[in-house]
Amino acid sequence: MLTLTPNISDPDGFYTELVRAHEGLSKEQSDAFNARLILILANHIGDRDVLSAALKAAQ
């Protein structure tokens, strides 16, 4: 089951951390960072059905 309701503790803190992780990066570096982050989180989730549902939800 894919969780689409707010589920992050301290969402503002996470957003700040995410924005800071992009500071000083070029567009290409930022895109590469996002791709690495997506793949790391997808690997952590691991469940192909959940990952497929996430892809569909993002479309």
Secondary structure, 3 states (H helix, E strand, C coil): CCCCCCCCCCHHHHHHHHHHHHCCCCHHHHHHHHHHHHHHHHHHHCCHHHHHHHHHHHC
